Amino acid sequence: MSIATKVAALLVAVRRQDVEELSPVERQRLANLCRYVASLAEPATGAPERTGVLLDLKSGRRAE
């Protein structure tokens, strides 16, 4: 059994009460770790990062 499989099984068992019992620092650390593992689990899109003037305009950024 891989570590990822063991972690997934452990996460299934985590209850809201378990998370609420954590200190704010521990809760934030858990959230950061979960986001990190989720980013590993998501397939890479392979799309190049979009940059440029049109993206700046869409996001509302303008040169002053």
C-alpha angles and dihedrals in degrees: 000000000000124000090246090056091049092049091049090052090049093049091052088059095051112109130199088248090057091054093044090055091060121096115251091256093050091046091053091048090051091049092050092049092049091051090049093051091045090055089053091050096050114091115248111255094212090212114135117247109266118233137155145079097308092053090048090053093048091051092047097248115140135177109246 
